[in-house]
Amino acid sequence: MNAKLFGVTLIMAVSILATGSLSLAGDMPEQVSLDTMVKYFSGVKFDHAMHTELGEDCSRCHHHTTGTGTTDSRCVSCHADSDGVANVACRDCHVVDPFSAEHLNQKALSRYQFHIDKPGLKAVYHWNCVGCHETMSGPTGCQTCHTRTPDGDAFFHADASPVDTNWVKQLFDLK
């Protein structure tokens, strides 16, 4: 193969790879609504575009589902060489209520117990979100990302009066 043909072939190959990468990036949503569990807190409007700029690798959040390989120490022993899959949403693998009778019965009937300790959706969101926010100095308060719903206010007794602790001070003669 002569140098000119090699150069043209190389340029075409790089162009195809770059175009393929751009089309994958174009398929990414700008915003993602994390609203599967909205009984006590409102859904989170997740700025996916901003987070992809901050992140080092898609697999930090999406494990082995994006085809980039997993770096999560809890998954890497089995999924180090796993191929990517079409579904990348957390809820595609992690259930909302891991302690429901339906889910526990399904796990009990499973012949292969590889993911018996797979965490529920709420745990996954909080491990990924709060853990990364602590490292990167992002917001970590519950209501900084999602506000409580009326059911949440009732559940957490938002209407309760603050506890009067003066009796403790008086009992032990504390100042």
C-alpha positions in Angstrom: 0.0 0.0 0.0 1.5 3.4 -1.0 1.8 6.3 1.5 -1.1 8.3 -0.1 -3.5 5.4 0.1 -2.4 4.7 3.7 -2.9 8.4 4.6 -6.4 8.5 3.1 -7.4 5.2 4.8 -6.1 6.5 8.1 -8.0 9.7 7.8 -11.2 7.8 6.9 -10.8 5.5 9.9 -10.2 8.3 12.3 -13.3 10.2 10.9 -15.5 7.1 11.3 -14.3 6.6 14.9 -14.8 10.3 15.7 -18.3 10.3 14.1 -19.2 7.2 16.0 -18.1 8.8 19.3 -20.0 11.9 18.5 -23.1 10.0 17.8 -22.8 8.2 21.2 -22.4 11.6 22.9 -25.4 12.9 21.0 -27.5 10.0 22.2 -26.9 11.1 25.8 -29.7 13.0 27.5 -28.9 16.5 28.7 -31.3 16.1 31.7 -32.4 13.0 33.4 -35.4 12.9 35.8 -34.8 10.6 38.8 -38.4 10.3 39.8 -39.0 6.6 40.4 -39.3 7.0 44.1 -41.4 10.2 44.7 -43.5 9.3 47.7 -41.5 11.3 50.3 -39.3 13.5 48.2 -39.8 15.1 44.8 -37.9 13.8 41.8 -34.4 15.1 41.1 -33.7 16.9 37.8 -30.3 15.5 37.2 -28.1 17.7 35.0 -26.5 14.8 33.0 -24.5 17.1 30.7 -22.8 18.9 33.5 -22.0 15.7 35.3 -20.5 14.1 32.2 -18.1 17.1 32.0 -17.1 16.6 35.6 -16.7 12.8 35.5 -13.7 10.9 34.5 -15.5 7.9 33.0 -19.1 7.0 32.4 -18.5 3.7 34.2 -18.1 5.6 37.5 -21.9 5.8 37.6 -23.0 3.3 34.9 -20.7 0.4 36.0 -20.2 -2.0 33.0 -23.3 -0.9 31.1 -21.7 1.7 28.9 -19.0 -0.5 27.5 -16.2 1.4 29.2 -15.5 -1.3 31.8 -16.3 -1.2 35.5 -14.1 0.5 38.1 -16.5 -0.2 41.1 -14.7 -2.5 43.5 -17.9 -4.2 44.4 -18.4 -5.2 40.7 -15.0 -5.6 39.1 -14.3 -9.1 40.4 -17.0 -10.5 38.1 -17.6 -7.7 35.6 -14.1 -6.5 34.7 -14.4 -7.8 31.1 -18.1 -7.5 30.6 -19.5 -6.0 27.4 -21.7 -3.0 27.5 -25.5 -3.4 27.4 -28.2 -1.4 25.8 -29.9 -0.2 29.1 -27.9 2.1 31.3 -30.5 3.5 33.8 -30.0 2.4 37.4 -33.6 1.3 37.6 -33.0 -1.3 34.9 -31.0 -3.4 37.3 -31.7 -2.1 40.8 -35.3 -2.4 42.2 -37.2 0.3 44.0 -38.2 -2.0 46.9 -35.6 -4.7 47.5 -37.5 -5.9 50.5 -40.8 -6.4 48.9 -42.3 -9.9 49.1 -42.4 -10.1 45.3 -38.7 -9.3 45.0 -37.6 -11.6 47.8 -39.7 -14.5 46.3 -38.1 -13.9 42.9 -34.6 -14.0 44.5 -35.5 -17.2 46.4 -36.5 -18.9 43.1 -33.4 -17.8 41.3 -31.0 -20.6 40.5 -28.1 -18.3 40.3 -27.5 -16.1 43.4 -24.7 -14.0 42.0 -26.5 -10.7 42.8 -28.2 -11.6 46.0 -26.6 -8.7 47.7 -27.4 -6.2 44.9 -28.5 -2.9 46.6 -31.8 -1.3 45.9 -32.3 1.8 43.8 -32.3 4.3 46.7 -29.0 2.9 48.1 -27.4 3.1 44.6 -28.4 6.7 44.1 -27.2 7.7 47.5 -23.9 5.8 47.2 -23.1 7.3 43.9 -24.5 10.8 44.4 -23.7 11.5 48.0 -20.3 9.8 48.0 -19.2 11.7 44.9 -20.7 15.0 46.2 -18.7 14.5 49.4 -15.5 14.0 47.4 -16.2 16.9 45.0 -17.7 19.3 47.6 -21.1 19.1 46.0 -24.4 19.4 47.9 -25.1 16.6 50.3 -28.3 17.8 52.2 -31.4 15.8 51.4 -33.5 18.8 50.5 -30.8 20.5 48.4 -31.4 18.0 45.7 -35.0 17.1 46.2 -37.7 18.7 48.3 -40.0 16.8 50.6 -43.6 16.1 49.4 -46.6 16.5 51.7 -46.4 12.7 52.4 -42.8 13.2 53.3 -43.6 16.1 55.7 -46.2 13.9 57.4 -43.8 10.9 57.6 -40.9 13.0 59.0 -43.2 15.0 61.3 -42.3 18.4 59.8 -45.1 20.0 61.9 -43.7 18.8 65.2 -42.5 21.3 67.7 -38.8 21.4 68.5 -38.0 19.3 71.6 -37.5 21.3 74.7 -34.2 20.2 76.3 -34.2 22.7 79.1 -35.5 20.1 81.5 -32.2 18.1 81.0 -30.2 21.2 81.8 -32.2 21.8 85.0 -32.1 18.1 86.0 -28.3 18.0 85.8 -27.8 21.6 86.8 -26.1 22.4 83.5 -25.6 25.9 82.3 
